[in-house]
Amino acid sequence: MEVAIVKYNAGNIYSVYYALQRLGITPVVTADAEVLSKADRVIFPGVGEAGTTMEHLRQTGLDEVIRSLKQPVLGICLGMQLLCSRSEEGDVECLRIFDAEVKRFIPERHADKVPHIGWNNLLNVKDGLFDASLEGKFVYFVHSYYVPLNEYTAAVSEYIHSFSAALYKDNFYAVQFHPEKSGDVGEAILHNFLDR
Amino acid sequence: MLAKRIIPCLDVKDGTTVKGVNFINFREAGDPVELGAYYSSEGADELVYLDIVASHEGRKTFTELVKKVAARLNIPFTVGGGINELKDVDNLLNAGADKVSVNSAALRNPKLIEEIARNFGCQVCVVAIDANYERGDWYCYMNGGRISAGKRLCSWAKEAENRGAGEILFTSMTHDGVKDGYANDALASLATFLQIPIIASGGAGRKEHFRDAFALGNVDAALAASVFHFGEINIGELKKYLTKEDINVRI
């Protein structure tokens, strides 16, 4: 199976690369439109800032390439947020796959720290990336912005309030947490994505 | 609910784990990658690798080690020791580290924190603070506790937060090695000052000490080295104990 990781100006790309290697797959890391469109699976990872990243995607034409992908696509963390319609981070229009707006966490009490860093539970998981055995399991999050619950929400997590831990729409899958850093649970989720 | 984290710390010298390890066979114990994988399988939530020599030649060995750790482990890890400039951070993140911890270099050049945060995001930047209780307050030290930095713990921690630190790793030199519990009073007062996560370090000897760091010190994570290396506390058992004590941990 050919798995392509979208190469752009974001950190964290090699963590995903290594995670796939542990599953026995050697992915290609590329910004080439043809390679991306022909791959069996595409992973759109990312740690970074939404505004500058969107500008980079537009300048390189990767925005249209990603939007036009027909195979299963997995957005991770910033990758998930960029698949939404808009982000408060940099007040920027994003790729508009998921009709949802990315918002910043606002602390309600002193104990509410932003960014949300650490292991938190997956709740109300839907078939696709998850199976029933993953309900309640811990996965690793690092983020200051979140996607509110919406019609595409495929898993929920709770920090300050409920937010979308995962989204699905057609061939697009997205997770706010880092499956590549979420131990055996994360590996199961990546495995499920490759099985789609 | 966000879980409290348990973090083993591995000191590395010339690519080998230092400090005795006597609960798994010696070859594995000396290999930082194998030891990290072992802790991960026991339920460690994150790992910290510290390059304790950080000489020029040792640096390359350490970067190679970071690559191997990144290829093997499926949990986050932080690297520290001898990070002096942005280029060091870039190298270590490119090698696959999730976060870097800065200590003496940040005290000498606090702008380093801002540079790391601006270039790589706050979440990458752990500011490690070694402080000792003396003359009625906590004072920060550099160079592994050898040189006084002339700053107080709370003011330096707040400054680090304002400059973009993502987490504070506070090691109490007063408690380190004594195995009589973490500096819970100081940790609790830090927690009222700061709005970023706090990692407790120094003083773990028994399971109860971890509970107290979370319940009394209000920390987000607890780091320890020797109690794990010497097999005095097993991470899996520690987490079962903490769950019974109503501390939310990942099991």
Interface residues (C-beta under 8 A of the other chain):
Chain A: G11 Y14 S15 Y18 A19 Q21 R22 V47 G48 E49 P107 H110 K113 V114 P115 H116 I117 G118 W119 N120 N121 F138 Y140 V142 S144 E158 Y159 H178 E180 K181 S182 G183 D184 G186 E187
Chain B: M1 L2 A3 R5 S40 D45 A70 A71 R72 N74 I75 P76 L93 N94 G96 D98 F120 G121 C122 Q123 V124 G166 E167 T192 Q195 I196 P197 D220 A221 R250
